Amino acid sequence: TTAKPSFPAGDAEQTALIIDALIDAGGYASADEIAARFKQGQKIRPAVDAVLTSLFRMALVSSSDGQRFAWRRAA
């Protein structure tokens, strides 16, 4: 098994990694599921939530329940 990556401090890097995680999920993923991919685990969940909320407001991700998000693919 490989070690989990560290969650970056920079906003741009965080956003890029969360988008990658959503694309890799191939469907819906929660903030808990995304946070679990990183070494810091649930300590970073608030940061993951903040990025997902921003992406949702910009209509870059979709969510039917506000808990699980999916990357919106271009048509």
N, C-alpha and C positions, 0 to 999 in steps of 0.2 A: 504494500500500500504506500501511497505517497503522502507526505505531510500536507496538511491544509495550509493554504496561503494566509498571510496576514491581511487584515482589512486595512486599506490605505487611509491616511489622514486627510488627503486632499479631496475636495468635492468632485472634481472632474474624474479622478481615478475611481472614486466610490461609485459614481454614476455609471461609468464604463463597465465596471465589474458586475454591477447589479443588472445592467442590460444584458451582459453576456450570460449571467445566471438564468435570466428569464428565457433567453433564446435557447440555451442548453436544456432547460426544463421541457421545452416542446409543448407547453401548455401552461396551465396555471400553477403558480407557486406562491407560498405565503412568505411573510417577512421572517418567520421562524425557520422555514426551510432554507431560505437564502442565507440567513445568519449562520446556520449550522455548517455551511460550506467553508467558513473561515475559522482560523485559529482562536479568535476571541469569542466565538460562539454567541450566546444570547446577550452578552454585554453590548454588542453592537446593534442589537435589534432596534433601538430608537433611531439610530442613523439610517438603517435600512428602511424603516418606516417613513422617515422624512424624504428619502430619495424616491420611494415608490409613490408617495403622495404628490410630489412634484411632477413625476412622470405622468401620473394620472391626470393632473390638472392641465398638462400640456397635451393630453390625448395621445400620448405615446404608448401607454399601456391601457388595457381594459380590465374591468373588474365588475362582476355581477353582485358581489356581496361586500366589497370594501376590505376584504381580508386576503383574498387570493387574486393575484395579478398575472396578466399574460402580455407579452410583447405584441404590439399591433403590427402585423406585417402589411406592407404596402401591396395594393392590388395590382 
